[in-house]
């Protein structure tokens, strides 16, 4: 074990196209550079928290606070694992998975984004498939949830292609207007037929599982 005092840093999820690894200092720098290069059309806002609207250096500082805060606030009762995705050694995006009271509820929520040059090539679907493999196979989840604005067609297509079902909606404030958020869920029984045998979970040791409250 490379990181016995924080075993989650040893975690890797590998697919034929991607490697996902926990966000530490080097990954923070890579992701920050990717954000600076653009991750959506500035005329639109695909995120409930509009972090990309902030100017630099505030945006970079806010991002670092968020990433470090996820580690600082980690507990069995509430955790958020943020992963950086790499394709051929190049950082392409971010994929996170989070949960509250996971040992009892066995439910996770996911979110993600890709740098503009890497969109439209199926990497968003590959990232989501990777983190679902971690959740269902690695952690024993029973349900995965996600959400997207109604007009975020690309995100919705990824979600629907992986077998999620609609699970309600909500009208929220977006910038100076209103927008509809659609919620989705994927039950374990719906994921099982889509289980992939080409996604490897490395570093998910007993010590790492203990950090999720799993013996």
C-alpha atoms as an extended CHARMM CRD file, in Angstrom:
* protein
*
       215  EXT
         1         1  UNK       CA              0.0000000000        0.0000000000        0.0000000000  PROA      1               0.0000000000
         2         2  UNK       CA              1.4920000000        3.3070000000       -1.1070000000  PROA      2               0.0000000000
         3         3  UNK       CA             -0.6090000000        5.5250000000        1.1770000000  PROA      3               0.0000000000
         4         4  UNK       CA             -1.3150000000        3.5890000000        4.4010000000  PROA      4               0.0000000000
         5         5  UNK       CA             -2.5460000000        6.6990000000        6.2400000000  PROA      5               0.0000000000
         6         6  UNK       CA             -5.0260000000        7.6770000000        3.4920000000  PROA      6               0.0000000000
         7         7  UNK       CA             -5.6070000000        4.5210000000        1.4470000000  PROA      7               0.0000000000
         8         8  UNK       CA             -8.1380000000        6.1020000000       -0.9150000000  PROA      8               0.0000000000
         9         9  UNK       CA             -5.2250000000        7.7640000000       -2.7020000000  PROA      9               0.0000000000
        10        10  UNK       CA             -4.2640000000        4.3170000000       -4.0100000000  PROA      10              0.0000000000
        11        11  UNK       CA             -7.6130000000        3.9060000000       -5.7800000000  PROA      11              0.0000000000
        12        12  UNK       CA             -7.6240000000        3.6610000000       -9.5740000000  PROA      12              0.0000000000
        13        13  UNK       CA            -10.4580000000        2.8550000000      -11.9750000000  PROA      13              0.0000000000
        14        14  UNK       CA             -9.2440000000        1.7580000000      -15.3990000000  PROA      14              0.0000000000
        15        15  UNK       CA            -11.2940000000        1.2750000000      -18.5520000000  PROA      15              0.0000000000
        16        16  UNK       CA            -10.0640000000        0.6300000000      -22.1050000000  PROA      16              0.0000000000
        17        17  UNK       CA            -10.1810000000        4.4000000000      -22.6890000000  PROA      17              0.0000000000
        18        18  UNK       CA             -9.6400000000        6.0660000000      -19.3160000000  PROA      18              0.0000000000
        19        19  UNK       CA             -7.9300000000        6.0320000000      -15.9530000000  PROA      19              0.0000000000
        20        20  UNK       CA             -9.7670000000        7.7030000000      -13.0700000000  PROA      20              0.0000000000
        21        21  UNK       CA             -7.8100000000        8.6210000000       -9.9570000000  PROA      21              0.0000000000
        22        22  UNK       CA             -8.5220000000       10.6080000000       -6.7840000000  PROA      22              0.0000000000
        23        23  UNK       CA             -7.8690000000       14.3210000000       -7.0100000000  PROA      23              0.0000000000
        24        24  UNK       CA             -4.7040000000       15.3280000000       -5.1690000000  PROA      24              0.0000000000
        25        25  UNK       CA             -2.3410000000       18.2410000000       -5.7700000000  PROA      25              0.0000000000
        26        26  UNK       CA             -1.1730000000       17.3070000000       -9.2740000000  PROA      26              0.0000000000
        27        27  UNK       CA             -4.6990000000       16.4490000000      -10.3960000000  PROA      27              0.0000000000
        28        28  UNK       CA             -5.9580000000       19.7730000000       -8.9810000000  PROA      28              0.0000000000
        29        29  UNK       CA             -3.5010000000       21.6090000000      -11.2070000000  PROA      29              0.0000000000
        30        30  UNK       CA             -4.5410000000       19.5680000000      -14.2520000000  PROA      30              0.0000000000
        31        31  UNK       CA             -8.2490000000       20.1230000000      -13.6330000000  PROA      31              0.0000000000
        32        32  UNK       CA             -7.7800000000       23.8290000000      -12.9660000000  PROA      32              0.0000000000
        33        33  UNK       CA             -5.9880000000       24.2120000000      -16.2990000000  PROA      33              0.0000000000
        34        34  UNK       CA             -8.7880000000       22.2900000000      -18.0010000000  PROA      34              0.0000000000
        35        35  UNK       CA            -11.4130000000       24.5920000000      -16.4640000000  PROA      35              0.0000000000
        36        36  UNK       CA             -9.4620000000       27.6290000000      -17.6710000000  PROA      36              0.0000000000
        37        37  UNK       CA             -9.6240000000       26.2220000000      -21.2020000000  PROA      37              0.0000000000
        38        38  UNK       CA            -13.4250000000       26.0410000000      -21.0200000000  PROA      38              0.0000000000
        39        39  UNK       CA            -15.8650000000       23.2900000000      -20.1020000000  PROA      39              0.0000000000
        40        40  UNK       CA            -19.0870000000       24.7510000000      -21.5190000000  PROA      40              0.0000000000
        41        41  UNK       CA            -20.4080000000       27.5550000000      -23.6930000000  PROA      41              0.0000000000
        42        42  UNK       CA            -20.3060000000       30.6960000000      -21.4930000000  PROA      42              0.0000000000
        43        43  UNK       CA            -23.8070000000       31.5580000000      -22.7160000000  PROA      43              0.0000000000
        44        44  UNK       CA            -25.1480000000       28.4700000000      -20.9480000000  PROA      44              0.0000000000
        45        45  UNK       CA            -24.8660000000       27.1560000000      -17.3910000000  PROA      45              0.0000000000
        46        46  UNK       CA            -25.0600000000       23.3760000000      -16.9230000000  PROA      46              0.0000000000
        47        47  UNK       CA            -24.2140000000       23.4190000000      -13.1890000000  PROA      47              0.0000000000
        48        48  UNK       CA            -26.4560000000       23.9960000000      -10.1930000000  PROA      48              0.0000000000
        49        49  UNK       CA            -23.5090000000       25.7660000000       -8.5490000000  PROA      49              0.0000000000
        50        50  UNK       CA            -22.2320000000       28.1840000000      -11.2440000000  PROA      50              0.0000000000
        51        51  UNK       CA            -18.5670000000       27.9520000000      -10.2910000000  PROA      51              0.0000000000
        52        52  UNK       CA            -17.3690000000       28.6990000000      -13.8240000000  PROA      52              0.0000000000
        53        53  UNK       CA            -18.9060000000       32.1910000000      -13.6950000000  PROA      53              0.0000000000
        54        54  UNK       CA            -16.2780000000       33.3590000000      -11.1910000000  PROA      54              0.0000000000
        55        55  UNK       CA            -13.2650000000       35.1910000000      -12.6420000000  PROA      55              0.0000000000
        56        56  UNK       CA             -9.7240000000       34.0190000000      -11.9650000000  PROA      56              0.0000000000
        57        57  UNK       CA             -7.9720000000       33.8580000000       -9.5710000000  PROA      57              0.0000000000
        58        58  UNK       CA            -11.1930000000       33.4380000000       -7.5640000000  PROA      58              0.0000000000
        59        59  UNK       CA            -12.3170000000       30.4930000000       -9.6910000000  PROA      59              0.0000000000
        60        60  UNK       CA             -9.0610000000       28.6260000000       -9.1610000000  PROA      60              0.0000000000
        61        61  UNK       CA             -9.0440000000       29.3900000000       -5.4390000000  PROA      61              0.0000000000
        62        62  UNK       CA            -12.6580000000       28.2580000000       -5.0900000000  PROA      62              0.0000000000
        63        63  UNK       CA            -11.8780000000       25.0350000000       -6.9700000000  PROA      63              0.0000000000
        64        64  UNK       CA             -8.9070000000       24.2180000000       -4.7450000000  PROA      64              0.0000000000
        65        65  UNK       CA            -10.9800000000       24.9160000000       -1.6240000000  PROA      65              0.0000000000
        66        66  UNK       CA            -13.6640000000       22.5700000000       -2.9220000000  PROA      66              0.0000000000
        67        67  UNK       CA            -11.2630000000       19.7230000000       -3.7370000000  PROA      67              0.0000000000
        68        68  UNK       CA             -9.3750000000       20.0130000000       -0.4650000000  PROA      68              0.0000000000
        69        69  UNK       CA            -12.6290000000       20.4210000000        1.4290000000  PROA      69              0.0000000000
        70        70  UNK       CA            -13.9000000000       17.0820000000        0.0920000000  PROA      70              0.0000000000
        71        71  UNK       CA            -10.9480000000       15.3480000000        1.7620000000  PROA      71              0.0000000000
        72        72  UNK       CA            -11.1080000000       17.4640000000        4.9220000000  PROA      72              0.0000000000
        73        73  UNK       CA            -14.8100000000       16.7330000000        5.3760000000  PROA      73              0.0000000000
        74        74  UNK       CA            -14.6050000000       12.9950000000        4.6360000000  PROA      74              0.0000000000
        75        75  UNK       CA            -16.4360000000       10.7260000000        7.0590000000  PROA      75              0.0000000000
        76        76  UNK       CA            -18.2800000000        7.4330000000        6.9400000000  PROA      76              0.0000000000
        77        77  UNK       CA            -21.5090000000        9.3970000000        7.4230000000  PROA      77              0.0000000000
        78        78  UNK       CA            -20.9000000000       11.7760000000        4.5110000000  PROA      78              0.0000000000
        79        79  UNK       CA            -18.2810000000       11.6020000000        1.7570000000  PROA      79              0.0000000000
        80        80  UNK       CA            -17.5700000000       12.9050000000       -1.7300000000  PROA      80              0.0000000000
        81        81  UNK       CA            -14.9440000000       11.2070000000       -3.8700000000  PROA      81              0.0000000000
        82        82  UNK       CA            -13.7370000000       13.4390000000       -6.7130000000  PROA      82              0.0000000000
        83        83  UNK       CA            -11.8260000000       11.6930000000       -9.4820000000  PROA      83              0.0000000000
        84        84  UNK       CA             -9.8180000000       13.1390000000      -12.3610000000  PROA      84              0.0000000000
        85        85  UNK       CA            -10.1430000000       11.2930000000      -15.6720000000  PROA      85              0.0000000000
        86        86  UNK       CA             -7.1250000000       10.7800000000      -17.9410000000  PROA      86              0.0000000000
        87        87  UNK       CA             -7.0340000000        9.5550000000      -21.5260000000  PROA      87              0.0000000000
        88        88  UNK       CA             -3.6280000000        8.6410000000      -22.9320000000  PROA      88              0.0000000000
        89        89  UNK       CA             -2.0620000000       10.4770000000      -20.0040000000  PROA      89              0.0000000000
        90        90  UNK       CA             -3.9770000000       13.7010000000      -20.6390000000  PROA      90              0.0000000000
        91        91  UNK       CA             -6.5260000000       15.0640000000      -18.1700000000  PROA      91              0.0000000000
        92        92  UNK       CA             -9.9460000000       15.2320000000      -19.8400000000  PROA      92              0.0000000000
        93        93  UNK       CA            -12.4680000000       15.7850000000      -17.0540000000  PROA      93              0.0000000000
        94        94  UNK       CA            -13.7870000000       15.2300000000      -13.5560000000  PROA      94              0.0000000000
        95        95  UNK       CA            -16.1300000000       12.5660000000      -12.2060000000  PROA      95              0.0000000000
        96        96  UNK       CA            -17.3980000000       12.4940000000       -8.6420000000  PROA      96              0.0000000000
        97        97  UNK       CA            -19.4900000000       10.1750000000       -6.5240000000  PROA      97              0.0000000000
        98        98  UNK       CA            -20.9170000000       11.0280000000       -3.1160000000  PROA      98              0.0000000000
        99        99  UNK       CA            -23.1380000000        9.5560000000       -0.4420000000  PROA      99              0.0000000000
       100       100  UNK       CA            -24.6900000000       10.1550000000        2.9560000000  PROA      100             0.0000000000
       101       101  UNK       CA            -25.1160000000        7.2870000000        5.4400000000  PROA      101             0.0000000000
       102       102  UNK       CA            -23.9430000000        4.9080000000        2.7280000000  PROA      102             0.0000000000
       103       103  UNK       CA            -23.5710000000        1.7300000000        4.8690000000  PROA      103             0.0000000000
       104       104  UNK       CA            -27.3290000000        1.8950000000        5.5300000000  PROA      104             0.0000000000
       105       105  UNK       CA            -28.8310000000        3.6260000000        2.4850000000  PROA      105             0.0000000000
       106       106  UNK       CA            -26.4810000000        2.1540000000       -0.1780000000  PROA      106             0.0000000000
       107       107  UNK       CA            -27.2760000000        5.0910000000       -2.4700000000  PROA      107             0.0000000000
       108       108  UNK       CA            -24.7820000000        7.2600000000       -4.3420000000  PROA      108             0.0000000000
       109       109  UNK       CA            -25.0820000000       10.4220000000       -6.4010000000  PROA      109             0.0000000000
       110       110  UNK       CA            -22.7830000000       11.2850000000       -9.2940000000  PROA      110             0.0000000000
       111       111  UNK       CA            -21.7270000000       14.3950000000      -11.1870000000  PROA      111             0.0000000000
       112       112  UNK       CA            -19.1700000000       15.1200000000      -13.8890000000  PROA      112             0.0000000000
       113       113  UNK       CA            -17.7870000000       17.4880000000      -16.4890000000  PROA      113             0.0000000000
       114       114  UNK       CA            -15.4370000000       17.3230000000      -19.4740000000  PROA      114             0.0000000000
       115       115  UNK       CA            -13.1100000000       19.8790000000      -21.0270000000  PROA      115             0.0000000000
       116       116  UNK       CA            -14.5300000000       21.2870000000      -24.2640000000  PROA      116             0.0000000000
       117       117  UNK       CA            -11.9500000000       19.5990000000      -26.5540000000  PROA      117             0.0000000000
       118       118  UNK       CA            -12.8970000000       16.2110000000      -25.1230000000  PROA      118             0.0000000000
       119       119  UNK       CA            -16.6620000000       16.4380000000      -25.4860000000  PROA      119             0.0000000000
       120       120  UNK       CA            -18.6020000000       14.5070000000      -28.0770000000  PROA      120             0.0000000000
       121       121  UNK       CA            -16.2970000000       11.4680000000      -28.0820000000  PROA      121             0.0000000000
       122       122  UNK       CA            -18.1170000000        9.1890000000      -25.6330000000  PROA      122             0.0000000000
       123       123  UNK       CA            -15.8150000000        9.9680000000      -22.7010000000  PROA      123             0.0000000000
       124       124  UNK       CA            -18.6480000000       11.2220000000      -20.5030000000  PROA      124             0.0000000000
       125       125  UNK       CA            -20.3990000000        7.8890000000      -20.8010000000  PROA      125             0.0000000000
       126       126  UNK       CA            -17.1320000000        6.0580000000      -20.1470000000  PROA      126             0.0000000000
       127       127  UNK       CA            -16.4720000000        8.0770000000      -16.9770000000  PROA      127             0.0000000000
       128       128  UNK       CA            -19.9620000000        7.3960000000      -15.6690000000  PROA      128             0.0000000000
       129       129  UNK       CA            -19.7130000000        3.6910000000      -16.4390000000  PROA      129             0.0000000000
       130       130  UNK       CA            -16.4180000000        3.5960000000      -14.5430000000  PROA      130             0.0000000000
       131       131  UNK       CA            -17.7770000000        5.2310000000      -11.4150000000  PROA      131             0.0000000000
       132       132  UNK       CA            -20.9150000000        3.0750000000      -11.5040000000  PROA      132             0.0000000000
       133       133  UNK       CA            -18.6350000000        0.0340000000      -11.5310000000  PROA      133             0.0000000000
       134       134  UNK       CA            -16.9670000000        1.3930000000       -8.4020000000  PROA      134             0.0000000000
       135       135  UNK       CA            -20.3090000000        2.0620000000       -6.7330000000  PROA      135             0.0000000000
       136       136  UNK       CA            -22.1430000000       -1.1490000000       -7.5660000000  PROA      136             0.0000000000
       137       137  UNK       CA            -19.3590000000       -3.7040000000       -7.7890000000  PROA      137             0.0000000000
       138       138  UNK       CA            -16.7540000000       -2.1860000000       -5.5090000000  PROA      138             0.0000000000
       139       139  UNK       CA            -18.9310000000       -0.6860000000       -2.7780000000  PROA      139             0.0000000000
       140       140  UNK       CA            -22.1150000000       -2.7400000000       -3.0300000000  PROA      140             0.0000000000
       141       141  UNK       CA            -24.4560000000        0.1580000000       -3.8370000000  PROA      141             0.0000000000
       142       142  UNK       CA            -28.1140000000       -0.5600000000       -4.4900000000  PROA      142             0.0000000000
       143       143  UNK       CA            -29.0390000000        2.7260000000       -6.1980000000  PROA      143             0.0000000000
       144       144  UNK       CA            -27.3190000000        5.5460000000       -8.0940000000  PROA      144             0.0000000000
       145       145  UNK       CA            -28.9030000000        8.9500000000       -8.6170000000  PROA      145             0.0000000000
       146       146  UNK       CA            -28.0370000000       11.9020000000      -10.8220000000  PROA      146             0.0000000000
       147       147  UNK       CA            -29.6470000000       15.0250000000      -12.2210000000  PROA      147             0.0000000000
       148       148  UNK       CA            -29.3010000000       17.4390000000      -15.1080000000  PROA      148             0.0000000000
       149       149  UNK       CA            -30.9240000000       20.5820000000      -16.4000000000  PROA      149             0.0000000000
       150       150  UNK       CA            -33.6670000000       19.8200000000      -18.9000000000  PROA      150             0.0000000000
       151       151  UNK       CA            -31.7420000000       21.5730000000      -21.6690000000  PROA      151             0.0000000000
       152       152  UNK       CA            -28.4700000000       19.7300000000      -20.9550000000  PROA      152             0.0000000000
       153       153  UNK       CA            -29.0900000000       17.2320000000      -23.7200000000  PROA      153             0.0000000000
       154       154  UNK       CA            -25.6100000000       15.6800000000      -23.7040000000  PROA      154             0.0000000000
       155       155  UNK       CA            -25.7400000000       14.8480000000      -20.0000000000  PROA      155             0.0000000000
       156       156  UNK       CA            -29.2480000000       13.4540000000      -20.2750000000  PROA      156             0.0000000000
       157       157  UNK       CA            -28.2420000000       11.2080000000      -23.1940000000  PROA      157             0.0000000000
       158       158  UNK       CA            -25.3710000000        9.7400000000      -21.1650000000  PROA      158             0.0000000000
       159       159  UNK       CA            -27.7020000000        9.0960000000      -18.2450000000  PROA      159             0.0000000000
       160       160  UNK       CA            -30.4690000000        7.5380000000      -20.2920000000  PROA      160             0.0000000000
       161       161  UNK       CA            -28.0520000000        5.3780000000      -22.3020000000  PROA      161             0.0000000000
       162       162  UNK       CA            -26.8680000000        3.7340000000      -19.0740000000  PROA      162             0.0000000000
       163       163  UNK       CA            -30.3410000000        2.6280000000      -18.0240000000  PROA      163             0.0000000000
       164       164  UNK       CA            -31.4180000000        5.3370000000      -15.5750000000  PROA      164             0.0000000000
       165       165  UNK       CA            -35.1060000000        6.1090000000      -15.1010000000  PROA      165             0.0000000000
       166       166  UNK       CA            -36.7110000000        9.5080000000      -14.5520000000  PROA      166             0.0000000000
       167       167  UNK       CA            -37.4160000000       10.2400000000      -10.8980000000  PROA      167             0.0000000000
       168       168  UNK       CA            -39.0310000000       13.6560000000      -10.7030000000  PROA      168             0.0000000000
       169       169  UNK       CA            -38.0900000000       17.2420000000      -11.4130000000  PROA      169             0.0000000000
       170       170  UNK       CA            -37.6300000000       20.6190000000       -9.7680000000  PROA      170             0.0000000000
       171       171  UNK       CA            -37.6710000000       24.2390000000      -10.8810000000  PROA      171             0.0000000000
       172       172  UNK       CA            -34.5990000000       26.1170000000       -9.6390000000  PROA      172             0.0000000000
       173       173  UNK       CA            -32.9560000000       29.4760000000      -10.0690000000  PROA      173             0.0000000000
       174       174  UNK       CA            -30.2480000000       29.5850000000      -12.7680000000  PROA      174             0.0000000000
       175       175  UNK       CA            -28.3240000000       32.8190000000      -13.0420000000  PROA      175             0.0000000000
       176       176  UNK       CA            -31.0740000000       35.4370000000      -13.3820000000  PROA      176             0.0000000000
       177       177  UNK       CA            -33.8100000000       33.0780000000      -14.5090000000  PROA      177             0.0000000000
       178       178  UNK       CA            -35.4770000000       29.7490000000      -13.8220000000  PROA      178             0.0000000000
       179       179  UNK       CA            -34.7680000000       26.2850000000      -15.1840000000  PROA      179             0.0000000000
       180       180  UNK       CA            -36.0280000000       22.7350000000      -14.8300000000  PROA      180             0.0000000000
       181       181  UNK       CA            -33.8040000000       20.0800000000      -13.2530000000  PROA      181             0.0000000000
       182       182  UNK       CA            -34.6010000000       16.4570000000      -14.1090000000  PROA      182             0.0000000000
       183       183  UNK       CA            -33.7370000000       13.7190000000      -11.6240000000  PROA      183             0.0000000000
       184       184  UNK       CA            -32.7910000000       10.1430000000      -12.5400000000  PROA      184             0.0000000000
       185       185  UNK       CA            -32.1360000000        6.8950000000      -10.6650000000  PROA      185             0.0000000000
       186       186  UNK       CA            -30.4580000000        3.6260000000      -11.5960000000  PROA      186             0.0000000000
       187       187  UNK       CA            -31.3190000000        0.5950000000       -9.4900000000  PROA      187             0.0000000000
       188       188  UNK       CA            -28.8360000000       -2.2250000000       -9.0520000000  PROA      188             0.0000000000
       189       189  UNK       CA            -31.1380000000       -4.6620000000      -10.8780000000  PROA      189             0.0000000000
       190       190  UNK       CA            -31.1020000000       -2.3260000000      -13.9020000000  PROA      190             0.0000000000
       191       191  UNK       CA            -27.3150000000       -1.9460000000      -13.7730000000  PROA      191             0.0000000000
       192       192  UNK       CA            -26.5270000000       -5.6740000000      -13.4950000000  PROA      192             0.0000000000
       193       193  UNK       CA            -27.3090000000       -6.5010000000      -17.1540000000  PROA      193             0.0000000000
       194       194  UNK       CA            -24.9860000000       -3.6290000000      -18.1290000000  PROA      194             0.0000000000
       195       195  UNK       CA            -22.1160000000       -4.7200000000      -15.8780000000  PROA      195             0.0000000000
       196       196  UNK       CA            -18.8320000000       -4.5200000000      -17.7850000000  PROA      196             0.0000000000
       197       197  UNK       CA            -15.9400000000       -6.9530000000      -17.5030000000  PROA      197             0.0000000000
       198       198  UNK       CA            -13.3870000000       -4.5160000000      -18.9430000000  PROA      198             0.0000000000
       199       199  UNK       CA            -13.3490000000       -2.0460000000      -16.0310000000  PROA      199             0.0000000000
       200       200  UNK       CA            -10.7340000000       -2.6980000000      -13.3480000000  PROA      200             0.0000000000
       201       201  UNK       CA            -10.8910000000       -1.4270000000       -9.7690000000  PROA      201             0.0000000000
       202       202  UNK       CA             -7.3970000000       -1.1930000000       -8.2940000000  PROA      202             0.0000000000
       203       203  UNK       CA             -6.4340000000       -0.1540000000       -4.7750000000  PROA      203             0.0000000000
       204       204  UNK       CA             -9.8330000000       -0.8390000000       -3.2310000000  PROA      204             0.0000000000
       205       205  UNK       CA             -8.2200000000       -2.4630000000       -0.2090000000  PROA      205             0.0000000000
       206       206  UNK       CA             -9.8220000000       -3.4270000000        3.0780000000  PROA      206             0.0000000000
       207       207  UNK       CA             -8.3700000000       -0.2220000000        4.5270000000  PROA      207             0.0000000000
       208       208  UNK       CA             -9.9370000000        1.8310000000        1.7310000000  PROA      208             0.0000000000
       209       209  UNK       CA            -13.3030000000        0.1250000000        2.1790000000  PROA      209             0.0000000000
       210       210  UNK       CA            -13.1380000000        0.9440000000        5.8770000000  PROA      210             0.0000000000
       211       211  UNK       CA            -13.1510000000        4.6410000000        4.9520000000  PROA      211             0.0000000000
       212       212  UNK       CA            -16.5790000000        4.0970000000        3.3520000000  PROA      212             0.0000000000
       213       213  UNK       CA            -17.7760000000        2.3040000000        6.4830000000  PROA      213             0.0000000000
       214       214  UNK       CA            -17.5720000000       -1.0860000000        4.7980000000  PROA      214             0.0000000000
       215       215  UNK       CA            -15.8640000000       -3.9930000000        6.5230000000  PROA      215             0.0000000000
